[in-house]
């Protein structure tokens, strides 16, 4: 089964859960329990999307022309810290720690940036990709002019 059909099935199942939880509002279910269920569904959604993303194969993007010069003037839209431009490192075979799954841009603040997300075992820094897993361009902060 391909990534697209898996995501469609996943989104359908999540949509069904939200509908079923919505139907609880018509019963005597306490609003706090309904909110707790909604929070649980959102938590599962977040973790599953991370798992799918980090465990899926990212297509080779060798046909994509990265800027050859690293940008040193980027700042995080969440906390204002410096943002590292990893695009050149990702294309350099000598940089073994950078793979196609590595973010193209990552915030240098790994302590208290409000853009951090919960990973499987720790908080992950705010990061941005030029393209999504399907090869479509992603929206980057406008003030970066990329």
N, C-alpha and C positions, 0 to 999 in steps of 0.2 A: 504494500500500500504506500503510495507516495505521500510526501509531506503535505501537499495541498489537500488531499482527501482526508488525511488524519486530522488536520486542523479544522476542516469543515465538520467532521463528525464530533470533534471536541467542542467546537462552538455550538453545535446543535444540542449536545448534552447539557452544556452550561445554560443555554437559553431555556431548556426544559426545566432545569432546577430553579431558575429565577421565576418562571411561571408558577411552578408548584408552591414556592415560598410565597409568592404574591397571593395565591388562593388562601393561604393561612390567615390573611388579613380579614377575610370574611367570616372567620370562626372566632372563637374566644381566646385564641392564642395570644399570650402577652406580647406587646410590641418589643420588649427587650429580647425575647426569645427569637422573634422574627429577625431582628437586627443581628443577633448572634449568628443565626443561620446564614444571613447574607454575608457577614464578615467571613465565615468559614468558607463559603463558596468562592469569595474573592481571593482568599488565601490559597485555596487549591488551584484556582486559575493562575495566580501569579507563579506558584511553584511549578506547575505543569508547563507553563510557557517557558520558564527558565530551563527546565529539564529538556524540553524539546529543542530549545535553541542550543544549549551547550552540548547535547549529545547527537546533534544532527550533523550531517556532512555539509560543509559550506562549499558551494561550487567554486572551482578555480576561477579567479577573476583576472587572469593574465591579459584578457582583452580590454580591461579597464585601464585607462591611462591616468595614473596618479600624477599629481604634481611632483616634480622631482626635487623641489626645494622644501625643506621642512619649515612649517609656520611656527614661529616662536612668539607670536603676538596674540595668541588666543586665550580668552579667559572664560571661566565657567559661568554660565548664566544663572546658576543656583547660588554659588558662594563667592564668585569673583576671583578664585584662585587660578593659577596658571593651568592651562590644558596642554597636555603632551600630544603632539602630532606623531602618530606611529605609522603613517602610511608608507614612508620610505623603508622603515625597519621591517614591515610586513613583507615587502618584496625582496629583501636582502637575504639570500640563503645562509649567510654567515650569522644572522641573528636567529638562532634556532629557537629561542624562547618566544618569538613572535610567529604566529601561525595565521592562516586565513580566518580563524575564529577570533583572533585578538581584535579588540576595538581599534578603529581607525584613530579615535581621539579619546583621551581619558583624563579626568580631573586629577590634579596632583594632590588634592586634599582627601586623604583617606581616613580622616578623623571625624569631622562634623559637617560635611557638605550635605545640604538638604536633598540633593539629587541621588544620594546613595540608595541602593536597593538591597533587600535581603537575599543573599545567595543561599546555597544549600548548607554551608557551614559557617558563613561569616557575611558581614556587610560588604558589598561590592561598590567600588567607586563609580561615580557618574561616568557614563561612557556613551560614545556616539559612533555610528557606523555610516559610511558613505552609501552603502547599499544594504537592503535587507536580504534574508536568506533566499529569496526568489530572484535576486539580482536587480530589483527595482530600486531606484534612488530613494534615499531617506531624507527627510527634512532636517537640516542642520540649523543651528542658531543663525538667524539672519545677519547679525553683526559680524559673523565670521567671513562673510562674502565668499563662500566656497560653493 
